[in-house]
């Protein structure tokens, strides 16, 4: 704080350290200027475990293994949120397959209920490849943006939102349940995008939507402390205007390389990919020694060893800058398209399609078709009610904490 001439300082931690550190801050007056933040990387990992807990045994586990998106030996770690890259990738693939199916079902729904608008929409959809081609050839062209702003597209967006609400609240229970999956993955992608673009308001919005799901899925630690974290950072403007303005400019995430403009990552993920990665021992950072002096020296010198290793890579040209994201390589794109096609085929033809207009009135496993017991089915469908109670708690907390 003295070095940067500031009245406050922000420290980013994962949830386990955050809980302990806040006990110290609340107990000792000298630490009150420290503003604690929960790392977004670990928050996303927690969200991955929420998705896996809710949908893993409902057919998601079998779906991603059968499609070849994830090997059977890795699927448990992915669903538990312990493998970030694989977890994010597999949920993007399943989300893409679900949205393709939803688009097909949306066209059927539109044809039945609004035939006049459906005929107008068909002409626009047929011309879409031409607009996309012109956009690729000329990035300054406004024709595609003009199309999106047109009245027919605005109508299309409103009808699609109406259809999504129909799937969530008016269709059969299986469709309602898997609509929760769409909602959770959109929160996941929103948190990642907020990091990548440095969008502070999007980050706050996604956290606010996610926090009640921690209550609904019994993530007790995150339900408790994410509430405190959310209220405090939402009130950051009153705590420290300098940091608030800095975060509005994207300062809450880190740009490691200037060659990738969409490559900002969260602070705790930076630590994982730099110091922690470079100081990793053969047996990991835990249990490599029982001597307290050795462990102490290990952590005191960690950042210096990481710095030396980084300089060594640069001097030997082992560290190569990339101008593209690995997910955009032609090999990965082809593999992702293949996996999405298999996922779509499995859901539409091989297994139970949860997004049909008329599906089974009971919750069933997507691959086996076995119905869930009534007690479990009611509990899964009432998860949204728990989510709403979590929102009420969050709103109440927002009123109490600023006054305190």
N, C-alpha and C positions, 0 to 999 in steps of 0.2 A: 504493500500500500504506500509506503514511503517512497519507494523507487518510482512509482508512476504518479505520485502526488495525488492520491485519491482518498476519499473518505471511506470507501467500501472496496471490497475485492470479491470476485466471484470464483468459487472453487467447484469444479465438476467432479462428481463421484458416481459410482454405481450404487444401486439401492442399498446393499448391505452396509457399505461405508457411510452412505448418506444418513441412514437411521442412527448409527452410533455418533456421527459427527454432530447431528442436530441435538442430541442429548447434551453434548458438551457446550454447544452454542447457547442453548436455553439455560444451562446451569450457571455459566460464567459470563459476567457482563462484558469482560474484555474482548470476547469473541463475537459480540453482536454485530460489528461492522462486516463480518464475513457472510456473504450471501451464497448459500449452497444451491447447487443445481444437480439434478439427476441426469446422468448421461443418456443421450438419445439412443445410442447403440444398444445398451442393455435394456432400455425400454422397448425397443423393437424386438429384441430376443424374447422378452416377456410376452409381447403380443403374438409372436410365433408360437409360443407354448400355449397361449389361450386358444388359438385356432386349432392346434393339434389336439388339445384336450376336448374341445367341443365336437370336432368332426372326425378325429382319427378313427374311432370305432364305429362310425356311421357309414363307412365305405371309402373314406378318403385315403386311408392307408393302402387298401387293396388297389385303389384306382391309380395311385402314383407308382406303385411297384409294377403292376400289370402293364402300364404304358411304357415302362422302361425309363421314366424320368429320374427315378432314384433307385439305387440298388437296395435289395431287401435288407442287407446288413446295416445300411445307414438310415433306414426310414425312421427308426425310433428316435435317434438323435435329432433328426430334422423336425419331427413332430413335437419334440420336447424343447425346441428352440435353442439347441446347443450347436447347431451348424448354420451360421448366418447366411452365407452365400448360397448354399444348396436350398435352404429353407425359402429364401426370397425368390429364387429362381423357380422352384416347383410351384409355389403359390401363384406366381405370374402365369405359368403355363396353364394351371387348372382354371384360373380366373379367365384367361383368354378363351379356353374351350367352353366354359359356362356362358360367357357373353356371346359367343357365336351361336350357341343353342338358343339363348334368350332372344337374339335378333331374329332367328327363324320363327320362333313362337310369337314374337311381336308382330311379324308380318301377317301371320294367320289371324291373330287377334284383331289387327287393324282391318284386315279384309272383311271380317265378320261384322265388326261394329261400325266402321267408318269407311265404307267402300269408295266413296267419292274422293276422300283424301288419299286413300291407298293408290288409286290410279294416278294421281298427281305425283305422289312420292316415287312410284316406279320409274317415271321418266328421269327424275333427278338421280336416282340410284344407278340407272343405266349409264348416265353421263359421268358418273363419279370417276372412273378410270381416266377419262380425258382430262378432268380438272387436276387430278393428282399428277399426271404426266407433265402437264404444263407447269405445275408447281415445282417439280424436280428440275425441269429444264431452265426455269427462270424463277429464282428465289425472290425476286423483287415484285413478281406478279401479284396483283391484288384480286385476281379473279376468284381464287379459292376462298379468300376471306370474305369477299362480297357474297359468295354463295352461302357461306355459313351465317352471314348476317341477314340473308333474305327472309322474307315472311314465311315461305314454305318450310325453311329449315327451322325457324323458330317454332312453328307449329309442330314439326317433327319432334323437336326436343321436348315440348310440353306433352305430346302424346306418349312419348317414351317414358317420361317421368310418371305419367298416369298409369302406364302399364306396369312399371316397377312397383308402384304402390299396390296395384292389383295383385301382383305375385306375392307381396309381403303380407297383405292383410285380408284378401278376399278369395284367394285360391286355396287349394287343399293344403293340409298341414305339412306334407313333405316339401312342397314348394316354399312355404313360409320358412321352414327350418333352414333350407339351403340358401334362402335369401340373406340370412344372417352371415353366411360365408362371404357373399359378395360384399356386404357392408364392412366386414372385418378386413378383407384384403384391400379394400379401397382406403381404409384407415392406414394400413401398412404402407401402401404405395404413397399416400399423402405424407407420412412422416419421412420417408426416404426422399421424396421430392423436396420437402421443406429443407432438408439438409443440403441437397445438391444445389438448390437455387439460393439458399440463404434466405428463405422466406419465413420471417419470424411469425407473422400473423397466421400463416398456414400451419406452422408448428403448434401454436397455441390452440388453434381450432381442432387439429387432429388429437392432441392430448386430451382436450375436453371431451371429445366424443369417445375416446378409448377408455378413460378413467372409470366410467360406470361398469364396463365389461370386466374390470378387475374384481369388482364386487360380485358380479353375476357368476363368475367362474371360480370364486373362492381364492383369488390371488391376494391373500390378506395383506402381505407386506406392501405390495404395490398399491393396493386399495387405500391403505393408511397414508403412506408417505407420498404417493403421487398426488393425492389431494392437497397436501401441504405445499408440495413443489409447484403445482399448477396455480394455486392461489397466490403464491409469492411472486412467481415470474409474471403473472398477469397484472400484478400490482407494482411491477418493476419501475414504471415511470415515476411513481411516487417515492420509491426507495432510492433510486439513482438515475437521474435523467441522462447522464453521460453514457452509462451502459445500455440504457434503453435505446438511445439513438444509434449506438454502435451495433446492437443486435438487429435493429431495423434495416441496417445496411448489410446484414448477413454475417456479422461477427460471431454468432453463436456456433458456427461450423467452420471447418478449417479447409483451406485450399492447399493441398500438399504440392501440387504440380501446376504450373501455368499452362501446360500443354493440353490439359483436359478441362475445358470451361464448365462442364457439367459434372465435375468430380469432387465437389466439396463433401466432406464427411464429418461426423460428429466428433467432439473432442475426445471422448473416451475410446472411440474407435481408432483415433490417431495414436493414442497410447498403446493400444493393442497391436497396431501394425508397425510401430517404430520401436520404442524402448522394450516392450514386452517380447516382441518377436525377435529382436536382435540379441536379447540377453537370455533367450531360452536355452536351457541345458538339455542334455539327452533324456533326462527323466522328468523334464518339466521344471517349472519354477517352485514346485512344492516337493518336499520330502527328499531333496537331493543331499541334505546334511542335517544332522541332529545337533550340531554344535552352534550355540547361539552366536558366537563370534563370527563364524563363517557365514551364517545367514545374514547377520548385520552388515558385514563387508559386501556381500552380494548385492544387497539393495542400495547401499550407499554409493556403490560404484556403477550401478546399472546404467544410468544415463550417459556416463563417460565411455563405457564400453560400447554402447549403442552408437554414440557419436563417432568413435574410432572406426567402427565397422562401416558406418555410412561413408566416411571419407575414403576408406579402403576401396569400397565399391566404385566410387567416382574416379579414383586415381587409376584403377585397373579397367575402367569402362565396363564393369559388370552390371552397372545400373543403367538401363536403357529407358529413355523417356518414350512414352507411347502417345500418339496423337488421337487415339480412339479407345473406346471402352472394349474390354474383352468380349462382352456380350454382342458386340457389333461385328465381330469377325465372321467371315462368310461360312466357316465351318460350324460355328456355334448357331448362327441364324438358321442354317439348314437343319441342324439337329433339333432346334426348338420348334421349327415348323413341323417336323416329323412327329415330335412328341405331342404337339397340340392336335394334330390330325388324328393320332391314335386315341387321345383322350376324348375328343369329340365323337369319334366312331364308337368307342366303348359306351359312352353315355346315351347316345342316340339309338344305337341298334343292339348292342350286346347286353347292357345292364339297364337298370331302372333310370329313366330320364326324370330328374326332379323338377324340371321346368316345363313340363307339358301342361296344357290348359286343363286337362282332366287326368289326374293321376290318382293313385290309391289314396284313400281317406286316412290311412294310417302311416306312421313313420316306419319305413322299411330300410334295411341295409341295401346299399346300392348294388352290390355284387351278388349277394346271396338271396335277397328278397325277403329275408326273415323279418317279421314285424317286431318292433320293440314292445316290451310289456307296457301296459297302460300307465303304470306309475312312472316309469322312466320316460315314456312319451310325453306325459303331462309336464314333467319336470323340465325336459328339453324345450318344450314349446313355451314354457313360462319364463325362460331365461331373459326374455325381453322385459318382463315385468320387474325382475330383479335389476335389470339395467336401468329402468326408469327410476327405481328407488335410489340407485346410486347417483343418478343425476340430481334428484332432490337433495341428497346429502351434500353433493358438491355445491349446489346453489346456496344451501344454508351456510356452508363453510365460508363461502365467499363474503357473506354478509358479516360473519363473526370475526374473522381473522384481521381484516383491515382495521376494524374498530379496536381490537386488542393491541 
